[in-house]
Amino acid sequence: MFLAVTLLGAVLASPTIRLWFSSPESIEALAPEERKALYSQSTVPGFDLAGGYRLSASMDLSRFTERGRARAVEGLVENWRRRLNAFGISEPVITARENDTFEIVVPLSADTGLVSRIIRESGEITLHLFKDGAEVQALRQRIDDALRERALAAEAGAVTVSSAATAGAVGQESELPEEPASAGTGGPASAGPGEFSALLSSITVEEGIGDVAVREDNLDAVKAILADSTVQAGIRAFNLANPPAGAFAWASVPVERGGRLFHPLYFINQDVDLNVQPVASAVVSDASVTANRGVYAVRLFLQDEGRESLANLSSANTGNRVAIKMNGQVYVTLNIQGRIPDGRIEVPGGDSLEEARALAVILESESPPLDVALLDRAADAPSPLSEGAADSAAVAGAIGLGLLCALFVIRYRAAGLLFVTGMLHFLIMTGAVLRLWNIAGIAPYFTLAGAVGLAGAVLIFASVHLWIFEYLRAESGTESSVRQDVMASLVKIRPVLVWTHVMLLLVSVSLVVVGTDAIVNFGLVLFSGAAGSLLTCMCWTNMLLSSLVADWQIRKLSV
């Protein structure tokens, strides 16, 4: 009785049971951290059982021929599928629509923000050396002058631009000072010779000429002036006179100082100094070099050619700064301390492990940049089984298990009851092994393929017990030697049980390793079911049979 109560308590406390028997409203009412923990600890239903999120993506493929467009779409869909699988989302549905649009459906448990990033970002990483010197500073000054002229022209009747805010060095090599001496203190025209106005705050990096930072409320104005044809012509003229050509690039994230946000603006080589892709591997780890940008980091290991190029670049530019650019923005800047011979680059991965894993998945493969729009939650993808079909299937499965248990009880009576309790033990052990997959970082989604795997595992479990009981019945002798016969039979069948289950486990692992999507989910559940069956047969069934025949006659067991 105590054992039965313990097993029942384990079932009810299972995160998977909590998730599957909770209403959508109760799950939505959970705090984000609790909901995330529940999903991470559970075997979650796939979208074909419970629905999912629908994301839309678009891409301009007009420059392709019809044949080229078909190849591009096929490659794009395959790339997205590999990325999502690597991130732990199996069996996504990716459909190419007309007008160069795509529809991606993922399970409800997926982090749509990270999924959107995985779909949208290209993952192309390039290294660019900084362009510094008096000429660069003069170019910045001319841009600042143009900004001041534009601001003065629009100042009639407008509020005077606020004073320059805190600015300083951005990057790993320096910090923003609280009171920059080179920032303007009044309106747009208040800057003295060699100083910037409030629109373009100055940054001084150690002894050299550094970067500039643009306050949040001035960002649009600076972007507009940089896109102006006159300014663009001035930049082209500057590049012709000061090769190699340079270009302005924004930082990927703003910096907060004094309660205000500043967007660093860098001037770096326009051409790529080193293309990091393709990388040999991208590994998530604790941040060291980029610890100021997050707890986690992604270490990129370059292939042989890239490793040699990085060693040559770093050796020839020791003491200079380099910008790591991704998605058209500067992701991080580094000081080159010396030759980098091992081909390893560390980029910040963020404050969460999932964010770092998503970045690693992106960096291991390249994809064209896309504009992804996330639809409203009201547009969740309905279950392909239609509403109520999953519940009906669950009821049918429960009825089938009930009939199977009833047949065992009718056929073997007391021993049949042993099978019924063993079935509960088997399901709990299967769930426990699935939980181990979660702990190992492989999220099993219970999809239709997983349901087939579970049905196969139940069939295996029932077949094994049918064989055990029939074997005991055939080997049973006189009543005086019942205990000896049963114990001897259990010893004889043990190698067969072990090898049968081991072979099933090996087949299941092979499906997980070499398969994709539905095959992986089938293999995960089949492996868990085979492991649960082995544990139940070797522990539960063997223990109860051995205990019962010590006091009961085999006839009373009805074997």
N, C-alpha and C positions, 0 to 999 in steps of 0.2 A: 504493500500500500504506500509506504513511504517513498519507494522507488518510483511508483507511478505518479505520485504528486510532484516529485522532483522533476521528472521528465516533462510533465504538463507545465510546470513553472518555467522550465527552460524554453519550451515552445512559445509560451506567451510573451516571454521577455526577449525573444529573438527580434533584432531590428528588422529583418525581412518580414516577419509576421506583422509587426507594427505597421510597416509601410504598406503592405498589401491590404490590410484590413482597415486602414485609415481612409477617411473620406478626403476628397480633394480640398474641401474647405478647411478641414482640420490640419492638413499638411500646409496649406497656405497660411494658416494662422500661426505657425511656428516661427520663431525667430530665425533669421537667415543662417546663423551659425548652427542652430539645432537642426534645421532642415538639411543643411549641407552635411552635417555629421550623420544624420539618418541615412541619407543617400549613399554616403561613402561606406557605411557599414553593412549595407543591404545588398541583396541580389535584386536589382530593380527590374520591373517589367519593361520590355522593349516597346517601341512605338507601335508595333503591329498588334500588341495586346492592350496598350493603355493610351495610345495616341502620342503626340510629340509636338515639338516646336517646328514651325516652318520659317525658314529664312529665304530671302530672295537676293540674288546677285545679278549684276549686269556687267557686260563687257563689250567693248567696241571691237567687233570682228569684221567691220566693213571692208578693211583693206585686204582681207583674204579672198581667194577664189572659193568657189563652192567646195571643191575638193580639199583645199587648205583649211577652210572653216570646219569641215567635218573632222579633220585630223586634230585641229586645235581644240575643239570641243571634247573629243575623246580623250586627249591628253590631259585637259584641264579636269575633267570629271575623275579620271584615274588618280591624278595628283591629290585632289581633295579627299578621295576615298582613302588613299594611303595615309594622309595626314590624320584624318579622323580615327582611323584604325590604330595608328601609332599613339594617339592621345588616349585611347581606351574606349572609343565610341564605335561599336561594331554595328553592322547592318544599317548604315545611313542610307536614305533614299535620295539620290541626286538625279534630277530630271532636267534635261535641256529643253527650254521652251523656244518659242519664236521670238524674233527681235533681240536675239543675243542675250536672253535672260535665262537664269537657272533657278531651280527650286531645290532647297536642301531641307530634309526633314530629319531631325535628331530626337532621341528620347527626352521625356520631360525632366529627367534627372541631369541632363547635360547643362553645363554652364554656358548659356547662350552668348555671353560676352566674350568668353574665350573661343567658342566655336566661330563667332563672327570674325574674330581676329585671325584664327587659323585659315578661314576662307579668304579673307580680304588681303592679308599682307603677302607680299611677294617673297620675303625672306632673302632678298639679295643684299649682301653686305660688301661694302667697298671701303678701302682705306684711302684717305686723302691727306696730304701734308698741308700744314698751315702756310699761308702767305702773310708775312709780316714785313715791317719796315716803314720808313717814313712815307714812301709812295702809297702804301695801303692806308696809312693814317690820313694822308691828304685826300684819298678817294672817299673815305668815310666822312671827312670834313665837308667835302663838296655835297655829299648826300644830305648831311645835316643842314647845310645852308639852304638846300632846296626845300627841305622840310620846314625850316623856319620861314622861308618866303611864302610857302603855301599856307602856313598857319597864320601869318600876318595878314595875308590877303583875305582870309576867311574870318578874321578876328572882329570885324565890324559888328558890334552888337552882341558878340559872344563873350562868354566868361573867359578870363585870362587863364591860360594853361597853368596848372598847378606846378609847384617847384619840383625839381628833379628829386627822385627818391633814391633810396639806398641802392648802390650798385657795387659790383666787385667782380672778381675773377670767378668764372664758372669752370668746372672740371675738377679733376682730382688734384691738380697741382696747386690750387689756391682757393681762398674763400673770399666772398664778397665783403668788403669793409663796411662798417656801419655808416660812415660819413665820407663818401668819395670826394676827394678834393677837386676832381676834374669835372664833376657834374655841374650843370648850371643851377643857379639858385633862384632864378626868377622866371620870367616868361620865356617864350621861344627865342627872343632876341637878347636875352640876358647873358649869354655865354661870351666870355672874353676870347681873345686870340688863342687858338690852339685848343679851345674847350668845346664841348658839345652842349647843345641846348637840352632842355628838359625832355624833348622828344626822343633823343638818342643819347642815353646815359653812357658815360665813359667807363671803361673797365681798364684798369692798369694791372698787368700781370708781371710781377717781380720787376726786373729792370727793363724789359722790352715793352713794345707797344702791344697791348692786348686786344681784347674783344670789346664789343658793345652789348648792352642789354636794353631791351625796349620794354617800357612799362605796359601793363595789360591794356590800359585805356588808350595807349598810343599805337597799339599793334596794327590796327587797320590802316592808319595814316602812313606808317612806315612801309607796309606791304604795298600800298598804292603807289608811293613814290618810287619804290624799287621796280615796279612794273611799268613805270612811265617810260615812254619811248625815248625821251631826251636823256634820262638817267641810264637807260640800257645802252644808248649810243656812247655815253661817256664811259661806261664800264668796258665796252668793246674797244674803245680807243685806248683805255688804260691797259687792257690786256695785250694789245698789239705792241705797246711801248714797254711792257714789263712781262715778258714771257717767263714761265708758262702761264697760260690763262687761268684766272681765278674766278670764283663765283661765290655769292653769298648763300649761306645755308642756315636754316633755323635749327635750334636744339629741339629734340623730341619732347622734352618736358620743361615747363617753366620752373623758375627758382623763386622761392618766397623769401623776401627780406623785408623786415619792418612792417609786416602785415600786408605787403603788396606783392603781386606776382610780376616777375620780369622774365622776358623771353630772350635768351642769349642769341646773338646773331654773329655767325662766324664767317670769315673770308678764307676759303680753302681752295686748293687746286681744283679746277673744273674737271679735268680729266682724272680718271681713276689711276691711282698709284699702285693699287694692288686689289685684285678681285679675289675675295676669300673663297667663293664657291668654285668647285664643289668641295665641301668639307668631308674629311674622313669620318668624323663623328662629332656629335654635340652632346655633352654630358652635363647633367644638372648637379650642382654641388653648392656647398656653402660659399658665400662671397668672401673674397680676401682683398684683391686689388680694387674691386668695385663695391666695397662694403658700405660706402656712403650713399649708394643708390639702391640698396635693398639687402635683405637677408640672404637671398639666393642669387646664384650666378649661373651662367651657361658657359662652359669652357668648350671652345671650338678647337678641334685638332685638324690642321690642314693636311691635305694630301702632299705627296713628295714634292711636286712642282711648286705648290703654294708655300710649302715650308722653306724651300730654297729661296723663293722670291722674298718672303718675309725676312729671312736672315740677311739678305743683301740690302733690302730697303732699310732695315733698322740699323745695320752697320754703317751705311752711308749717311744716315741722318740722326746720329746720336746727339741728344740735346735738343732736338726739335720736337714740335708737337705734331700729333697725328689725330685726325678725326675718324671715328668709325661711323660710317653713314649707312642707314638702313631706311628704306621706304622714303627716300628723298630728304631725310632729316638726319642731323647729327645725333647719334644715340649716346655717344660718350667720347670724351677727348682724353688723350694719354700723353704723358711725357715719355719720349724714347730714352731709356736709361742706358741702353747698349744693345749689342747684337742679341737677337732672339732666335736661337738655333733650333728650338724644339717645335716650332710651328704651332704654338698654342696661344690663343687669344681668349681673354675673359671679357664677357659682356654682362651687364647687370640683368638679373632675371626677375627682380621684383621681390615683394614681401611674402608671397605665398608660393608653395610648392607647385600648385596647379598652373599658376602663371608662368613659372620657370619652365615647366614641362611643355606648355603650349609654345613658348618661344623656341625651345629646343627642337620641337617637331617642325616649326616653321623654317628654322635655319638649316635643317638637314635636307630640305627640298626647296626648290624655287618654283614660283608660280607667278603669272602676270598679275599686277595690281588690279584690284576690282573694287567697285563701289557697292558695298553690301548694305542692304536695308533690312532691319529686323522688324517683322510685322508685329501687330498687336497680339496679346495673349488670346484675344477672342478668336484669332485665326489659327489656333492650335490645330494641327493635323488630326483628323478623326482616325480612330482605329480602322485599319483596312478590313477588320473582321466585321465591321458595322457595330452599332451600339448594342450592348448586351450580349454579343456573341462570346466574348471572353468569359463573362459570368456563366453563361450556359455551358461552355466547355468545362469550366471548373466544376460545376455541378455534375456534369456527365462523368468527369474523372473521379469525383468522390463516390458516385454510385458504382462505377466500375470497381474501385478499390473495395467498397463494401461487399459487393458480390463475390469478389475474389477471396476476401477474408471469410465470408460465409461458407464458401465451398471447402476451404481448408478445415473449418470447424466441423462441418458435416462429415468430411472424409476422415479426419484424424482426431476429432474431439479435443481432448486435453492438449495434445500436441498442436492441434490447429489453433488453440488459444495462444500457444507459445509463438506461433507465426504472426498472429494478430498483434501481440505486444512487440514482437520483433519488427513489424512493419513500422510502428511508431519510432522505434529506436533507429531503424534504417533511414527514415525521413529526417530525423534530427541530425544524424551523422552526415547525411548528404548536405544539409544546410550548413553544418559546421565546416565541412571541407570547402564549400562555396565561400564561406566567410574567410577561410585561409587564402583563397584566391584574391579576395579584396585586400587583405593584409599584404600580400605579395605585390600589390600594385596592378593586378589584372582584374578589371571590373567585369564580372559576368552579367550580361543582360539576359533575362529570361524571355526569349522570343519564341516564335513557333518552332524554330530549330531546337531551342532548349527544351521545349515541351516534348518534342520527339525523343530527345536524349533522355529525359526523365522517364518517359514511358518505356524506353528500352531498358533503363536501369531497373525499373520495377519488374519488368518481365524477367530480367536476369535474376533478380532477388527471389522471385516466386519460383522460377525454374530450379534454382539451387536448392531451395527448401523442399520442393517436391521430390527432387532426387535424393536428398538426405533422408527424408522420411520413408521413401520407398526402399532405399538401400537398407535402412535399419529394420524395416519389416521383413525383407528377404533374408537378412543375416541373423535375425533373432532366433534363439534356440529354446530350450526348455525354460520354465519359469525360474528354476533354481539358479540358472546362470544368466539371468537377464542383465544384471548390472555389468558382468564381465563382457557379454556380447555387445552391449551398447558402447562401452568404453573402448573396446577393441575396434568397433566399426568407426567410431569417431577418429581414432588414430589413423585408420586406413584411408579415410576420405579426406583427411586434412591436406596432404600434398596436392590432391586433385583440385580442391577448393582454392588453395593458394595460387597454383599455377594458372588456373582459369582466370582468376581475378587479375593476376599480374599481367597476363596477356591483354586483357581488356584495358588495363591502365596504360600499357605501352601504346596500344592503338589510339587511345584517347589523347595521350600526350602528343603523338605524331600529328593528329588532326589539329591540335592547338598550335603546334609549331609551324606546320607547313600550310595550314588552311587560312582562309580569310572569311570575314563576315559570318554567315550562317554556319559554316563548317566549324569555326572557332567556338561559337556558342554551343553547338551540338557537342563538340569535344569536351568543353568545360563541364557541362552538366553530366555527360556520360562518365567522365573521369570521377566526378564527385559521387555519382550514384554507385559506380563500381567500388570506390573506396568505402562508401557507407555500407554496401553489401558485404564486403570483406570484413569490416570491423564488426558488423552485426553477427555474421556467421561464426567468426572466430571467438568472439567474446560473449555476446548475449545468448545465441542459440546453443553454443557449446556448453556454456556455464549452466544454463537452465536444464538442459538434457542431463548433464552429469549430476546435477543436484537432485533432480526428480527421480531418476532411476535408483538413487541410493536408498529411497524409502518406498517407492511405488513399484508395482509390477508393470511390466511393459504392456500388459493387456489393458491396464487402466489408462495408460497413455494412448491407447488405441493406435499404435504404430504397427 
